């Protein structure tokens, strides 16, 4: 009972205190709410999807290398700075002029994909900065591309060697970036990855392009002539084999083709034709070896006209 009475007394005392200082409490609440509203942009930062934030504490040691701000809203001290970096795969294009091995000036458009390493993002921010693409990646891509294209002639660099050229550009760029932007005291720390390098557009001077196209046409014609000559050689071989077969056949059968045999075959053919029902004319050849010639119904062509005349009468 005494405990209840004491609690009741404390509650009454508290309510009385609140009543006496209600205005002060209301002012403090309004001040706190206003402070939160005003300071909200300073104490929070939103990291978009596909990004990470590098934390920089001016009063606490600079760049925090073992921690990043994740996607979403992050609470921070007003003086702490969070810099957003995209960790997605990004694409960039470069237009540049290069010289080939035969000193041909060529306009080339190179595209490539790049991405930062999330695990080393604070180190990239500390030693390179936000403009790493302009300060490191693009100059290296231009340098490597020009150096490799200079080893090819204008009619070679962009034909059968295009794939190997693109792969070589990608490999050399990654190697140079790994060597040139490694942090002090550290080696083989990959901060940026370059991939999918493509040469998507090539422009020669107009007269050079025509000369290259004409050369390619002539090469195609020359290849076509090779197939035509090969086909002609094969056809000649076929005809030679066919002629040899005919000659061997004639050599085989000519010993059996005697005059009496041929006369007998002619008599058999004449007998078969003579037994047919058609009207025919027989003409006998002269000499002992002459065979009869039998012509078909000579009046057959006039039969329709004679029948037609009879019907008219």
Secondary structure, DSSP 4 states (H G I P E B T S, - for coil): -HHHHHHHHHHHHHHHHHHHTHHHHHHHHHHHHHHHHHHHHHHEEEE-TTEEEEEEETTTTEEEEEEEE-SEEEE--TTEEEEEEE-S-EEEEEEEEEE-TT--EEEEEEEEEEEE-GGGHHHHHHHT-TTHIIIIIHHHHHHHHHHHHTTS-TTTTTTTTHHHHHHHHHHHHHHHHHHHSPPTT--S---EEEEEEEEEEEE--HHHHHHHHHHHHHHHHHHHHHHHHHHHHHHHHHHHHHHHHHHHHHHHHGGG--HHHHHHHHHHHHHHHHTSSS--EEEPPSSTT---EEE--TTHHHHHHHHHHHHH-
